[in-house]
Structure formats: structure tokens, C-alpha cells
């Protein structure tokens, strides 16, 4: 049995959107996971950027590293992907293929306000039954938020600089549509990993009150895990 993390009780963190040097992050997958353990994470999904060409390599690598980390350390590490800048007509097929290759978490790089993501990406993502989280969806429409609600796809409240500019809009639109939301780091470096304190600030800054912010950090991640069929703890 791995040793229990003494920080875990006071720094409960779930994070379903992170990156390693398999795409544009700084750390090896196992180092990222180990650093997450050190600061009190309970669950981390490693979701490197993928397109058609690197999909299989990234997933096979992360499956091995996450399985090892989960077995040796006091954390649940999930192999995943962030489908990034894929043509909108290919998003559903890529998400299906990612799942078939072993990805536990399938995210799509949404229409953030700070990048030229192809219009229609949000709609393609929330229309796919193989997608779990639409990351930083920017100025998502009410129709797409309703579609996300229908298909059980979570909209991300982003702790990342730039991507988080639209968090307030995402929260309001999701609430009106009945869509689930989840807060993630989109970490690319160790200093990007979340603490409970900072995650609460991001949630409050997005317009949630204290009770709503705590629900976002405690209940929503459990709903995400239930969606992907992962039991926790």
C-alpha cells in the first residue's frame, strides 16, 4: 500500500486537465504526478494535446505511467487527452478512437477567447458522446451549453491565465442550461498545479458563492468520475 499523503485532508484537489512534455508541458508524466501527490492532490488526469498523428503514442505512454503512479503512490492518476485544433468534422471520431486506445479522460480544446480555435469546435465537442470535458469553452452559446447538458459533458472553469477570462460567462451559461461545470488547472508547469486555496479563489472569481465554490471543488469532480466509470475513493 502506498503511504498516505499527510496533506491530503486539508488540500483536497481534483484536476482533470494537465500537460507534460509529451505535448507542451515541462515535466515528464511521472514527475507531474509526483509533484501533484506532494501538494495534496487526490486525483489527476494527464491530458496532453493530441491530433491524429500522436494520439496512439501519447495514450499508450500515459496509460503505462498513470498505472504505475496510481499503484505506487497515494493518488489516482488517469491517462487522458486534450483533442486540440482538430478539424471540427474529425473531433467525434478522434474522441472515439482515444477512448478505444485507453484514454480515461477525453477533453476537447474549446473556443477560448485568447486563441484562434476553429468556430464550431464547441458544438462538435458537446455533440460527441465520447467527450467528457469541453475545456475553456470561451463564449459558449446557450444552445451548446444545453447540448452539453443533454450529453452529460462538463464545461470547464479554467484556472489558466487567459483561458479563464470567460469563466463568469461559462458559469452563468452552464447554470442557465443545467450543464455540469468542473474546475481544472490546465497545468503546463509545476507552479500551475492547483492548491485548494487558489482553486476556491478561481471559483469565487467566476461568480460562485462560497457554498457553490465548495460544491464545484468537491461534488463536481465526483460526478465527472462517475461519468467515466471510475470509482473513487
ZIGI-V721658 format. One record per residue. NEAR is the number of other C-alpha atoms within 8 Angstrom. Layout:
# ZIGI-V721658
NEAR
NEAR
This chain:
# ZIGI-V721658
3
7
6
5
9
6
9
11
7
6
12
10
12
11
13
12
14
14
17
16
10
10
9
10
11
10
11
9
13
9
8
11
11
10
9
11
13
9
10
16
15
12
12
16
13
16
15
14
11
13
11
6
6
8
10
9
7
12
15
10
8
12
12
8
10
13
10
8
14
11
8
8
10
12
11
9
13
14
15
15
16
13
15
9
8
8
8
9
6
8
14
13
7
11
13
9
8
14
12
7
9
10
14
9
15
17
15
12
13
13
16
14
11
6
6
7
9
9
6
7
13
13
8
12
13
15
9
11
7
9
14
13
12
17
12
16
14
14
10
12
7
10
6
11
16
12
10
14
13
8
10
10
14
14
17
14
16
14
12
10
6
7
14
11
9
12
13
10
10
15
12
8
12
15
9
8
10
9
16
12
12
12
13
12
14
11
13
12
11
10
5
10
9
9
10
9
7
8
12
11
8
10
13
11
8
10
8
10
7
7
7
8
12
10
9
13
14
8
9
12
11
9
8
10
11
9
9
9
6
7
6
5
2
